């Protein structure tokens, strides 16, 4: 029975990844092509996300096909009350909230590098906090999370803004 529930979970995951791939493909297709700067169409900012979304689209279709072959469409409910892991569901809900706060609240209201750094810091701090004991290990976690967040915010902003020539909010 666990294999069939996993097949059902793969079906749902494949459908979500398919929707994400289609929306990303649309977004990359509608990105600025920078014709005004006489940039080669192959080096336009939407090419890399478009290729990645095509790869994700193919992978999601393969996952859906594998799930259907394993009987994923016939298992309901996806997670029984007995099989639900409250800790796992909390982590999933927290990740979803953080991933929604980043684009809907942070990006556009502050510099992109700062928004990205805050997102990375929050993600590390929230998901590593409970794993550590009290005191100095948590302080060390906050210090490491701050360093990683600052570096990630600067690196993402630089790479997308200056190398890929993507207009950042």
N, C-alpha and C positions, 0 to 999 in steps of 0.2 A: 504493500500500500504506500510506503514511503517513496518508492520510485515513481509512482503515479502522481503523488503530490508534488514531487520535484519536477515532473514533466509539466504539471499545471503551472507551477511557479516559473518554469522556463518559458511557457507560452505567454504568460503575462509580461515577463521581462522582455521577451522578444517584441511584443506589441508596443511596449513603452519605448524601447530602443528604436523601433521602426518609426514611431511618431517623432522622436527626437531627431532621427536622421533626415526625415522629410522636411521638418521645420528648419534644420540647419542648412540643408541643401537649398531651400528657398531663400534663406537669409544670405547665403554666399552668392547666389545667383543675382540678388538685387543689390549687392554691395557696389560701391563706386568702383568704376573700372579705370579711373584716372587717365582718360583719353586726353584731357586738357594738358597733362604733363608729357604727353607723347610716350607713355609707358607701354611696353610690349604687353599685349593682352594675356600672355602666358604668365607674366609676373604680377598680374592684378591681385589685390589683397584677398579676393574671394576664392582664388584658385585652391589654396591649401585647405581651407575649411570645406570647400566643395569636394575635394578628393577624399578627405577624412570622412565626410558625411556619406559619400558613396560606399566607402569601405564599411562603415557602420550599418548602412542599409543592407548590404550583402550579408554581413554577419548576423543581423537581426532576422533576415529571411531564413538563413540556415538554422538559426536557433528555433524559429517557429516551426520549420519543417521537421526538425528532429523531435520537437515536443509533440507534434501531431502524430508522428510515427510511434511514439512511446505512449500514446493514449492520453495526452495532456488535456485534450478538449473534453474528456468525459469525467473528470474528477471535480467534484464540488462538495463542500467549499474548499477554497484554496488552502486555508489554514483552519484546522479544527480548533475548538476552544482548548482542548487538552494539549495540542501541539504548539500553541502560541507561546512565544518566549517574551515575557514582558520586558526584559532587558534589551532584547534585540529590537522590539517594537519601539522602545523609547529611543534607542540610538538612531533608528530609521527616521522617526518623527523629528528628532533634533537635527539630523542632517538635512532633512527637507526644509525645515524652518531656516536654518543657516543659509542654505542655498537659495532660498527665496528672499531673505533679507538682503543678501549681497546685491542682486540686480535691482530689486524694487525699492530699497531704502538707501543703501550706501552709494551705489554708482549713480553719478549725475548730481549728487548733492555735495560732493567733496572731490578733491583730486583723485583720479583713478588709482594712482599708486597707493594713496592712503586707504582708499576703500578696499583694495586688494590686500594690503597688509593687515587691516582690521579683520577681514574675513579669514585669512590664513591663521592669524593669532587666535581668534575665537575657536576655529575648528580644532586646532592643536590643544588649546587649553581645555575645552569642554570634553574632548574625547580621551585625553590622557589624565585628567584630574583624578578620577576615581581609582585609576590603576596604581597611583603612587600613595605612599604613606603620608604622614604628617610632616610639617616643618620644612627642613632644608631641601628635600627632594622636590617639593612643590615649588619652592622659590627657584630652584634650578630649572624646573619645567617652564616657569614663566619667563625666565631669562633666555632660555633656548628658543622658546616660542617667539619671543620678541625679535631675536636675531634672525630666525628663519623668516618671519613675517616681513621684516624690513627688507631683507634681501630678495624675497619673492616679489614683493610689491615693486621694488625698483627694477628687477629683472624683467618681469612681465610688461611693465610700462615701456621699458627701453626696447625690448624685442618687438613688441607689437607696434609701437609708435615710430621707431626709427629703422628697423630692419624690414618689417612687413608693410610699413607705411599705412597702417590701419588707423583711422581717426578714432581716438579714444575720447569717451565722454568726459 
